[in-house]
Amino acid sequence: MDDAVLKNAAETAWTVYRARHPEVDLFDNRRCLLERHLLRRREERESDAEELASFGIAYLCRLPRDEC
């Protein structure tokens, strides 16, 4: 998997998450956490951008809002 797939998945997940949570700033710390999570996922198993984006959205929804 190349970096473009990872970047596309992170961007998709972040865009969907922010559409659901407009109060979240574009440069919120969760974006960095998302990118690290997806990088680890990619290293664990091969996934396409759509599957990675789904994992990313689920991950963001599980993050405690008060800790980010």
N, C-alpha and C positions, 0 to 999 in steps of 0.2 A: 504494500500500500504506500502510496506516495504522500508527500506533505499536503498536496492540494486537496486530497480526500479528507484529511484530518481538519484542515482549515475550513473547508466547506461545511463539514459536520458541525464544527464549533460555531460557525457563523449562523447556521440554520437553527441550532438549538438555542443560541443566545437571542436571536431575533424572535423566535416563538415565545421564549420565556418572558422577554421584555414586553411583548404584545399582551401577554396575560397579566403582567405586573408592571404597568407604566410608571409606577413610583420608583422603580429601580433605575439608578443612574447608568448611563452608557458605559462609564468607566468603573463600575462597581467591582469590588474584589471577587465577587462570584465568577466573573468572567475568567480570571486567572485560575481559579479552582476548577472550573469547567474544563479549561484547556489541559490542565494537568491530569484530570480524571480521564479524559478521552485519550490522551497519550498513553496512559497506563493500560486502558482498555485495548487500544490498538496493539500494544506490545503483547498482551495476553492472548489475543486471538484476532484473526483477520476478520474484518467487518467492512461493509461498504459504507458510504457516507450517510445513507438513510438510516441504517441500523445504528451507527455511531451517534447520529443526531438524536435518535429516540433514547438511547442510553443517556445522552447529555441532558435532555429535557427531564427525564426521570430523576437524574442526579440533582439537578437544580431544584426540583420540587421538594426533594427530601432535605435540603439544607435548611437549618434553623435560621430564620430571618434575623434574629437578634445577635447572631454570632458572626455575621458577615459584614 
